[in-house]
Amino acid sequence: MEERVKLIRIRELAYEILHCRLQDQTAYHQQDLQEVVELLARVVVDLTNTQLREDADPPTSLKATVSKTRMAYNTMMVKQRDVKVQ
């Protein structure tokens, strides 16, 4: 059950990132977007490795994957506020 909760959290954060990106009047710096893309690519790799059973410690990897997704989400949210304030 804990795995399901973590996967749902990853999905929720990904939806929020999409929502942030699709809002009008929001601009992001290229470096910030590059960081977010890298984090999300790492999330895809982690999830793929877990699903292919090529991960030595799936629970720990899943926890790290949630953290990476959260970092990408936080970057989008913080930068969104920074740009709108300016």
N, C-alpha and C positions, 0 to 999 in steps of 0.2 A: 504493500500500500504506500509506503514512503516513496518508492520510486515513481509511482503514479503522481503523487503530489508534486514532486520535483519537476516532472515532465510538464504538468499543467502550469506550474510557475514559469517555466521556460517559455511556454506558449503564450502566456499572458504578457510577459515582458516583450516578447517579439511583436505581439499585436500592438502594444503601446509604442514601440519604436516605429512601426509602420504608421501609426496614427500621428506621431510627432512629425514624421518626415512628410506626410501628405498634407499637413496644415498649410494654408496660405500664409503669406507674410513671414515665413520662417526661412532664414538663411543660415547656413553652417559654413564654417571654415573648412577648407579642403583637408587640412591635417586632422581635424576632428573626425571627419567622415572616413578618412583612411584608417584611423584607430578603430572606429566602430566596425568597419568592414573586416579588419583583421580579427577582432574579437569574435564576430559572428562566424567567420570562416573557421575559427578554432572550435566554436560551438558545434558546427556541422561535423567537423572531423571527430570530435569527442563522441557525439551521438551516433555517428556511423560506426566507430570502433566498438561502442557499447552494443549496438544492435548486431554487429558481425561477430560478437563475442571474442574480440581481439584485445580486450581490455583486461588487465590483470586484476584490477580492483574497481569494478563497476560502481559500487556505492560512493566511493571517494571521487571517482571521475564525474559522476552525476552531480555531486555537490559542487565540484569545481566548475562544472558547466553552468550551473545556476549562477554562480558568482561571476563568470565571464559575461553571461547574458545581462546580469544586473549592472555590471560595469559599462557595457555598451548602452544600456538604457539610461544610466546616470549621465553619461557623456552627452547623449542627445538632449536630455532634459536640462542640464546645466547650461549647455551651449545655446539652447533654444531661448532660455531666459536672458542670457547675456546679450544675445543679438537683438532681442526685442527691446531691451532696456536702452540700448545705445541710440 
